[in-house]
Amino acid sequence: MKLTPAILAGSLAARQGIDYNSAPPNLSTLANSSLFETWRPKAHVLPPFGQIGDPCMHYTDPETGLFHVGWLHEGASGATTDDLVTYHDLNPDGKPFIVSGGRNDPIAVFDGSVIPSGIDGKPTLLYTSVSYLPIQWTIQYTRGSETQSLAVSHDGGRNFTKLEQGPVIPSPPFAVNVTGFRDPYVFQNSQLDAHLGSAPGTWYVVISGGVHGEGPSQFLYRQHDPDFQYWEELGQWWHEPANSTWGNGSWAGRWGFNFETSNIFGLDEHGYNAEGDIFTTLGAEWSLDPIVPQVSDFREMLWASGNISREGDKVNFVPTMAGKLDWGHSAYAAAGKELPASSKASKKSGAPDRFVTYLWLTGDFYGTLDFPTNQQNWTGALLLPRELSVGKISNVVDNELVHETGSWRIVSNNSGLLELATLKQEIARETVAALTASDSFTEPGRTLNSPGTAAFQRTPESKFHVITATISFPQASRASDLRAGLQILSSEHESTTIYYQFSNENIVVDRSNSSAAAKTTSGIDSRNESGRLRLFDLIHDGQRKIEDLRLTIVVDNSIVEVHANGRFALSTWARSWYASSREIRFFKDGNDEVTFGDVIVYEGLYDAWPDRTS
């Protein structure tokens, strides 16, 4: 049997005699790779070893039906999947399918996207080719540093060969002092076709960036010729004032100073639809005063939906609602792609055309933490794939809770009962089916009246499991100090508490006691995380009640994904140390009672990389 890096690391850990029943040492003093398995997930996308960066360059190969998932690091690498559950490396040891060093990209390859049937009917990659560094919105932009170039694959995506020519988009718009000009995303949209008089099926490109002294922007281009050699500039189709906000900023953070990794796509209630509502996902970079050169204090992964307006020959995107795609501080750089019903994954599950997106969960907070990287020998992962669609919330009471500039819009009003629309985001159906196909146990529901914790009757056998639960609150909770949720990865030494509190409508992940290792080793992030979710007043069976909180919590060793009500996600790290830190507990604090129901724990998870361990 071939010894994989994981097996070698596990053997080394055993030789080091690491004791997970005792207090951890300073982990930076341990041997390289000795922590390889300690916090490594099973069900997530990550390389065989080393670092992972932005997800990008996804596509469905029309010849094979396989979905290709790509990511950046020293070029771009990737894997294929036929079920959104298991993945297979495109190249041995996760080697890249494109690297820098060409005439257009002597310094680096940045994000890009793929036209599945492009030049000669082959997968065609449009990517950012980098000639100068540093590039950062806080410093003056170097002309020529970012251009957009083409590469084509003739071997099923294992290699993308760069065209022997210059960039097809050689510069930002004329005389625009940009903060960035990268991450080209190719897409088709019938609404744009109609507004611009384009031929049906025309390809467009959105490039992310901004303008110094003015604010972040999305730059729009249109395909000019069938060989994708020329792209017509259509200007800044979306621009926001520097560091401005959507509404008061509590639902969608800040637009910041520079956009990154923008995607544009159409959605309806079933999934992807080129004629559906216009959505965009985008990364926003910003900092607090005083702004430090080459430092972004904050990166936020946002979404927006809106309308297309036309002013003369120019089209503009006008948002009507916006929110956060993930509230985790380490979750960023989402990239998605249409997954057609004809793909292998969709044929197996019977799914319609969908838009599936992956987010990056950085392992060292964008390289700013002194994490024991050498001891772990891998950094970061991609979060589980998510299906995006238009979500509806029905039977909503028409009160002050809905009349706010938020992450929803009012669709209809039927005698005081409203229907709201928002972005629905859920873990992909195939992934959920696999996560919940393992052995499970049901924890009896209960009502808690007093503050404190109550342990589950049964403890998971490992740190790989999924928890689903419904939490019901009395109407009086809105004005109370009630906090309620679950403690996970718990023992007498450690615990991570996930709870909802009405005082600021936040789901909080309290990591202050998540990791004993954080007390001995620098660089293990234990800051609390939080995100805002409004539970609306609903009419149910003729009675007014607060919307239930429906939780799905994925615990994949150290990765914790919190999904709620089909419209909220917060992903983070909880690096528990002790082997015994597997308990789950009910948690409640404050006045008023709270009821827990439909509590199920699915044990074990699946191995997303069967080839690596065979």
C-alpha positions in Angstrom: 0.0 0.0 0.0 1.2 3.5 -0.8 2.0 5.5 2.3 0.0 8.8 1.9 1.1 12.0 3.7 -1.7 11.4 6.2 -0.5 7.9 7.1 3.1 9.1 7.4 2.0 12.0 9.5 -0.1 9.7 11.7 2.8 7.4 12.2 5.0 10.4 13.1 2.5 11.6 15.6 2.5 8.2 17.3 6.3 8.3 17.5 6.1 11.7 19.1 3.8 10.2 21.7 1.2 13.0 21.6 -1.2 12.5 24.5 -4.7 13.9 23.8 -5.7 13.0 27.3 -3.3 15.5 28.9 -2.7 19.2 28.6 -1.1 20.2 25.3 2.4 21.4 25.0 3.5 24.4 23.0 2.6 22.9 19.6 5.3 24.9 17.8 7.9 22.8 19.5 6.6 19.5 18.0 8.1 17.9 14.9 6.9 18.9 11.4 3.8 17.1 10.3 3.2 15.6 13.7 -0.3 17.4 13.9 -1.4 16.4 10.4 -4.4 14.4 11.6 -5.1 16.3 14.8 -7.6 18.7 13.3 -7.9 17.5 9.7 -11.4 17.3 8.3 -12.8 14.3 6.4 -15.7 15.6 4.3 -14.3 18.9 3.1 -12.3 19.9 0.0 -8.6 20.4 0.7 -5.3 19.4 -1.0 -3.4 16.2 0.0 -1.1 18.5 2.0 -0.1 22.2 2.1 -2.1 25.3 1.7 -5.4 26.0 -0.1 -6.5 29.4 -1.3 -9.5 30.9 -3.2 -11.9 28.5 -4.8 -12.2 29.3 -8.5 -12.3 27.9 -12.0 -15.2 25.5 -11.4 -17.1 24.0 -14.4 -19.0 21.0 -15.7 -17.1 19.2 -18.4 -19.7 18.7 -21.2 -17.8 15.6 -22.5 -17.7 13.7 -19.1 -20.5 15.4 -17.0 -18.0 15.7 -14.2 -18.0 18.8 -12.1 -14.5 20.3 -11.7 -13.7 22.2 -8.5 -10.6 24.4 -8.5 -8.6 26.4 -6.0 -5.6 28.7 -5.9 -2.2 28.2 -4.4 1.0 28.5 -6.4 -1.1 28.3 -9.5 -4.4 26.5 -9.5 -5.2 22.9 -8.6 -8.4 21.0 -8.6 -10.5 17.8 -8.4 -13.5 16.3 -10.0 -16.7 15.0 -8.5 -19.7 13.1 -9.9 -21.8 13.4 -6.7 -20.7 16.5 -4.7 -19.6 14.0 -2.0 -16.4 12.3 -3.1 -13.6 14.0 -5.0 -10.7 12.8 -7.1 -7.5 14.9 -7.6 -7.0 15.9 -11.2 -3.2 15.4 -10.8 -1.1 13.3 -8.5 -0.4 14.8 -5.1 -2.7 17.7 -6.0 -0.3 19.2 -8.5 -1.6 22.3 -10.3 -3.2 22.4 -13.7 -1.8 25.9 -14.4 1.2 27.8 -12.9 2.7 31.2 -13.3 5.9 31.9 -15.3 4.5 32.7 -18.8 4.9 35.9 -20.8 1.6 37.3 -19.4 1.9 35.9 -15.8 5.6 36.0 -14.8 4.7 36.6 -11.1 1.4 34.8 -10.3 -1.9 33.3 -11.5 -4.9 34.8 -9.7 -8.6 33.7 -9.8 -10.4 33.0 -13.1 -13.4 31.1 -14.5 -14.1 28.6 -17.2 -16.2 28.6 -20.3 -17.1 24.9 -20.5 -17.3 24.8 -24.3 -15.0 27.6 -25.5 -12.2 27.7 -28.0 -12.6 24.6 -30.3 -15.3 23.4 -28.0 -12.8 22.8 -25.2 -12.8 24.2 -21.6 -11.4 27.7 -21.8 -10.1 29.5 -18.8 -10.1 33.3 -18.5 -7.8 34.2 -15.5 -5.9 37.1 -14.0 -2.3 37.1 -15.2 0.0 39.0 -12.8 3.1 40.8 -13.7 3.8 43.0 -10.7 3.4 42.8 -6.9 2.4 44.0 -4.4 -1.2 44.7 -5.3 -3.5 46.0 -2.6 -6.3 48.6 -2.4 -4.4 50.7 0.2 -1.5 51.5 -2.1 -1.1 53.0 -5.5 -1.9 50.5 -8.3 0.9 49.6 -10.7 -0.2 49.8 -14.3 0.0 46.5 -16.1 0.1 44.4 -12.9 -3.2 42.6 -13.6 -4.3 41.5 -17.0 -6.8 38.9 -18.2 -5.5 35.9 -20.3 -6.8 32.7 -21.8 -5.8 29.1 -21.5 -7.4 25.9 -22.9 -7.5 22.3 -21.7 -7.2 19.4 -24.1 -6.8 16.6 -21.5 -9.9 16.7 -19.3 -8.8 19.6 -17.2 -5.5 18.1 -16.0 -3.6 20.9 -17.7 -4.6 24.3 -19.1 -2.3 25.5 -21.9 -1.9 29.2 -22.2 -2.4 30.8 -25.6 0.7 32.1 -27.2 -0.4 35.7 -27.3 -0.9 38.7 -25.1 -3.8 39.2 -22.7 -7.4 39.5 -24.1 -8.2 42.2 -21.6 -4.9 44.0 -21.3 -5.7 46.8 -18.9 -8.5 48.4 -16.8 -10.7 51.0 -18.4 -8.9 54.0 -19.8 -7.6 56.5 -17.2 -9.4 54.8 -14.3 -7.2 54.7 -11.2 -8.2 51.3 -10.0 -7.6 49.7 -6.6 -7.7 46.2 -8.3 -8.7 44.6 -11.5 -8.9 40.8 -11.1 -10.9 37.6 -10.7 -12.7 37.6 -14.1 -16.0 35.7 -13.9 -17.7 34.5 -17.2 -21.4 34.2 -17.3 -24.5 34.3 -19.6 -27.6 36.2 -18.8 -30.7 36.7 -20.9 -31.7 39.9 -19.1 -28.4 41.5 -20.2 -28.9 40.2 -23.7 -32.3 41.9 -23.9 -31.0 45.2 -22.4 -28.0 45.3 -24.6 -29.4 43.8 -27.7 -26.9 41.0 -27.6 -27.3 37.7 -29.4 -28.8 35.0 -27.1 -26.1 33.1 -25.3 -23.6 35.9 -25.4 -20.9 35.6 -22.7 -20.1 38.4 -20.3 -17.3 38.9 -17.9 -17.4 40.8 -14.6 -14.0 41.9 -13.2 -13.7 42.9 -9.5 -11.9 46.0 -8.2 -12.6 49.6 -7.4 -11.4 53.1 -7.9 -9.1 55.0 -5.6 -10.9 57.8 -3.8 -14.3 56.7 -5.0 -15.1 53.1 -4.0 -15.5 49.5 -5.0 -16.8 48.4 -8.5 -17.7 45.6 -10.8 -16.4 46.2 -14.3 -18.5 44.6 -17.0 -17.4 43.3 -20.4 -19.2 41.6 -23.4 -17.9 38.9 -25.7 -17.1 40.4 -29.2 -16.1 37.4 -31.3 -16.7 33.6 -31.3 -13.0 32.9 -30.3 -13.2 35.0 -27.1 -10.2 37.2 -28.3 -11.9 40.6 -27.8 -14.1 41.8 -25.0 -16.1 45.0 -25.3 -15.9 47.3 -22.2 -19.3 48.2 -20.8 -18.0 50.2 -17.8 -18.7 50.0 -14.1 -22.0 48.4 -14.1 -22.1 48.5 -10.3 -20.2 51.0 -8.1 -20.7 51.9 -4.4 -19.2 54.9 -2.5 -16.1 54.1 -0.5 -16.7 52.2 2.7 -20.5 52.7 2.5 -23.1 50.2 3.7 -26.3 48.5 2.7 -28.8 50.2 5.0 -27.3 50.6 8.4 -24.7 47.9 7.7 -26.1 45.4 10.2 -27.3 42.9 7.5 -24.5 43.1 4.9 -21.5 44.6 6.5 -19.6 47.2 4.4 -19.1 47.5 0.7 -15.6 48.5 1.6 -13.0 50.0 -0.7 -12.4 47.1 -3.1 -14.5 44.2 -4.5 -13.0 40.7 -5.1 -14.2 37.4 -6.5 -17.5 38.7 -7.8 -19.9 36.2 -9.4 -23.1 37.1 -11.3 -25.9 34.6 -11.9 -29.7 34.3 -12.3 -31.8 32.4 -9.7 -35.4 31.3 -9.2 -37.0 29.2 -6.5 -35.5 26.0 -8.0 -32.0 27.1 -8.6 -30.1 28.5 -11.5 -32.1 30.3 -14.2 -30.5 32.6 -16.7 -33.8 34.5 -16.9 -34.3 34.6 -13.1 -33.6 37.2 -10.5 -30.1 38.8 -10.8 -27.7 37.9 -7.9 -24.1 38.6 -7.2 -21.7 37.3 -4.6 -18.6 39.3 -3.8 -15.8 39.8 -1.4 -15.4 43.3 0.2 -12.2 44.6 1.7 -12.0 47.4 4.2 -10.1 48.7 7.2 -10.6 50.9 10.2 -8.9 54.3 10.5 -6.0 54.8 10.3 -5.6 52.7 7.2 -2.3 50.8 7.2 -0.7 50.2 3.8 -1.0 46.6 2.5 -3.4 45.6 5.3 -7.1 44.8 5.1 -8.6 44.7 8.6 -11.7 43.1 7.3 -12.8 40.8 4.5 -16.5 40.1 4.2 -18.3 37.6 1.9 -21.5 39.3 0.7 -24.3 38.8 -1.6 -26.8 41.1 -3.3 -29.8 40.9 -5.6 -31.3 43.6 -7.7 -32.5 44.9 -11.0 -30.8 46.0 -14.2 -31.4 49.6 -15.3 -30.3 51.3 -18.4 -29.0 54.8 -18.9 -28.4 55.4 -22.6 -25.9 52.7 -23.8 -24.9 51.8 -20.2 -26.5 49.2 -18.0 -26.4 49.4 -14.2 -27.0 46.9 -11.4 -29.2 48.4 -8.6 -29.4 46.3 -5.4 -32.8 45.6 -3.8 -31.5 43.4 -1.0 -28.2 42.3 0.3 -26.7 40.1 3.0 -23.7 38.0 4.1 -23.0 34.7 2.4 -21.2 33.6 5.5 -20.7 35.4 8.8 -17.5 33.7 9.7 -14.4 36.0 9.8 -12.3 33.3 8.1 -14.9 32.5 5.4 -14.2 34.3 2.1 -13.7 34.3 -1.6 -16.8 32.3 -2.7 -16.8 31.0 -6.2 -19.7 29.2 -7.8 -20.9 27.8 -11.2 -24.0 26.5 -12.9 -24.3 22.8 -12.3 -26.7 21.7 -15.1 -29.3 19.0 -14.8 -27.3 17.1 -17.4 -24.2 16.8 -15.1 -23.4 13.4 -13.5 -24.2 14.6 -10.0 -27.5 16.1 -11.0 -28.6 13.0 -13.0 -27.9 10.8 -10.0 -29.9 13.0 -7.6 -32.6 14.2 -10.1 -31.7 17.8 -9.4 -32.6 20.6 -11.8 -30.1 23.3 -13.0 -28.4 24.7 -10.0 -25.9 27.3 -8.9 -23.4 25.7 -6.5 -20.8 27.7 -4.7 -17.8 26.9 -2.5 -16.2 29.3 0.1 -12.6 29.3 1.4 -12.1 28.9 5.1 -8.6 30.3 5.7 -6.7 28.4 8.3 -4.4 31.2 9.5 -6.7 34.2 9.2 -5.3 35.3 5.8 -1.7 34.7 6.9 -1.8 37.1 9.8 -1.6 34.5 12.6 1.5 32.6 13.7 -0.3 29.2 13.5 1.9 26.0 13.9 1.7 25.4 10.1 4.8 23.3 9.8 3.5 20.9 12.5 0.2 20.5 10.8 1.4 20.5 7.1 -1.9 21.8 5.7 -3.7 25.1 6.0 -7.3 25.9 5.2 -10.1 24.1 3.4 -13.1 24.8 1.2 -16.5 24.7 2.9 -19.2 22.2 1.9 -20.9 23.0 -1.4 -24.0 25.1 -1.2 -27.0 25.4 -3.5 -28.3 28.9 -4.0 -31.8 29.8 -5.0 -34.6 32.3 -4.3 -36.0 31.6 -0.9 -39.5 32.5 0.3 -40.7 33.2 3.9 -44.5 32.9 4.1 -47.2 34.0 6.5 -45.1 36.8 7.9 -46.8 39.3 10.2 -46.8 42.8 8.7 -45.0 44.7 11.5 -41.8 46.7 12.1 -39.6 43.7 11.8 -40.0 43.5 8.0 -39.9 47.2 7.2 -36.1 47.7 7.2 -33.4 47.8 4.5 -32.2 44.2 5.1 -31.4 40.9 3.5 -35.0 40.4 2.3 -37.7 42.1 0.2 -41.5 42.0 0.4 -43.0 40.0 -2.5 -46.7 40.2 -1.6 -49.2 41.4 1.0 -52.3 39.4 1.6 -54.5 41.1 4.2 -51.5 41.8 6.5 -49.7 38.5 5.8 -46.6 39.0 3.9 -44.4 36.8 1.7 -40.7 37.7 1.8 -38.0 36.8 -0.7 -34.3 36.3 0.2 -31.3 34.3 -0.8 -31.8 30.7 0.1 -28.6 28.8 0.7 -28.3 25.2 1.9 -25.7 22.5 1.8 -26.0 20.7 -1.6 -28.6 18.0 -1.5 -26.2 15.2 -2.4 -23.8 16.3 0.4 -26.6 16.4 3.0 -27.8 13.0 2.0 -24.3 11.6 2.5 -23.8 13.4 5.8 -27.0 12.0 7.2 -26.7 8.5 5.8 -24.6 7.3 8.7 -25.7 5.9 12.0 -27.7 8.3 14.0 -29.4 8.8 17.4 -32.3 11.0 18.5 -32.0 13.0 21.6 -35.3 13.5 23.4 -36.6 17.0 23.2 -36.9 19.1 26.3 -38.0 22.4 27.7 -35.5 24.4 29.8 -36.7 26.9 32.3 -33.6 27.6 34.3 -30.2 28.8 33.1 -27.4 26.3 32.7 -26.4 23.3 30.5 -27.8 19.8 30.2 -25.8 17.0 28.7 -27.2 14.8 25.9 -28.0 11.3 27.0 -25.5 10.0 24.5 -22.1 11.3 23.3 -20.9 11.0 19.7 -18.2 8.5 19.2 -16.0 10.9 17.3 -15.5 14.5 16.4 -17.1 13.9 13.1 -20.9 14.4 13.2 -23.9 16.4 12.2 -26.5 17.8 14.6 -29.9 19.0 13.6 -32.3 20.7 16.0 -35.3 23.0 16.2 -35.5 25.6 19.0 -38.8 27.3 19.8 -39.1 30.5 21.7 -42.1 32.1 23.5 -43.4 35.4 22.1 -42.1 37.3 25.1 -38.5 36.4 24.2 -38.1 39.4 21.9 -37.8 41.8 24.9 -35.8 39.4 27.0 -32.2 38.5 27.7 -32.7 34.9 26.6 -29.8 33.0 25.0 -30.2 29.4 23.9 -28.5 26.8 21.8 -26.0 23.9 22.0 -22.5 23.3 23.4 -20.4 21.1 21.1 -17.0 19.5 21.3 -17.3 19.6 25.1 -15.6 18.1 28.1 -14.5 19.2 31.5 -11.7 21.1 29.7 -13.2 22.6 26.6 -16.4 23.5 24.9 -17.7 25.6 22.0 -21.1 27.2 22.6 -23.5 28.1 19.7 -26.5 30.1 20.7 -29.1 32.6 19.6 -29.7 35.8 21.5 -32.6 38.2 21.0 -30.8 41.2 22.3 -29.1 41.8 19.0 -30.7 38.9 16.9 -27.3 37.2 16.7 -26.2 33.6 16.4 -23.0 33.5 18.4 -20.2 30.9 18.3 -18.4 31.3 21.6 -14.9 30.0 21.1 -13.4 31.4 24.3 -13.0 27.9 25.7 -12.9 25.9 22.4 -9.2 24.9 22.5 -6.9 24.1 25.4 -4.1 24.4 22.8 -4.9 28.1 22.4 -3.6 28.5 26.0 -0.2 27.1 25.2 0.3 28.0 21.5 0.1 31.3 19.7 -1.8 31.6 16.4 -4.8 29.4 17.4 -7.7 31.8 16.9 -10.3 31.6 19.7 -12.1 34.9 19.1 -15.9 34.7 19.2 -17.9 34.8 16.0 -21.4 36.0 15.4 -23.9 36.8 12.7 -27.3 38.3 12.5 -30.5 36.4 11.7 -34.0 37.8 12.2 -36.6 35.4 13.4 -39.9 36.9 12.0 -43.3 36.8 13.6 -45.4 34.2 11.7 -49.0 33.1 11.7 -49.1 29.3 12.3 -52.4 27.5 12.7 -54.1 30.9 13.3 -51.7 31.8 16.1 -48.9 34.3 16.1 -45.5 32.9 17.0 -41.8 33.6 16.7 -40.3 31.7 13.8 -38.5 28.6 15.0 -34.7 28.4 14.8 -33.8 25.4 12.7 -30.2 24.5 13.1 -27.9 22.2 11.1 -24.4 22.1 12.6 -21.7 20.2 10.8 -18.7 19.2 13.0 -15.9 17.9 10.8 -13.2 17.6 13.4 -12.0 21.2 13.7 -14.3 22.8 11.1 -17.7 23.9 12.3 -20.4 25.0 9.9 -23.6 26.5 11.4 -26.6 26.7 9.0 -29.9 28.1 10.0 -33.4 28.5 8.5 -32.1 28.0 4.9 -30.7 31.6 4.8 -27.9 31.9 7.4 -24.4 30.4 7.6 -21.5 30.9 9.9 -18.4 28.8 9.5 -15.3 28.7 11.7 -12.7 26.6 13.4 -13.0 25.0 16.8 -9.7 23.2 17.5 -10.5 21.1 20.5 -7.5 19.2 22.0 -8.8 16.6 24.4 -10.0 13.2 23.1 -12.9 13.4 25.5 -14.1 16.7 24.0 -17.0 15.1 22.2 -20.0 15.8 24.4 -23.0 17.8 23.3 -25.1 19.8 25.7 -28.2 22.0 25.7 -27.5 25.5 26.7 -29.8 28.2 28.1 -29.2 31.5 29.8 -31.6 34.3 30.8 -35.3 34.5 31.5 -38.1 32.7 29.7 -38.3 29.0 28.7 -37.0 27.5 25.6 -38.0 24.2 23.9 -35.7 22.0 21.9 -37.1 19.4 19.5 -36.2 17.3 16.4 -32.7 16.8 17.8 -30.8 14.2 15.8 -27.1 13.4 15.7 -25.6 11.7 12.7 -22.3 10.0 13.4 -19.1 9.5 11.5 -19.3 11.6 8.3 -17.9 10.2 5.1 -14.4 10.3 3.5 -14.4 12.8 0.7 -11.1 11.6 -0.7 -11.2 7.8 -1.1 -8.3 7.7 -3.5 -6.0 9.3 -1.0 -6.4 6.6 1.6 -6.6 3.5 -0.6 
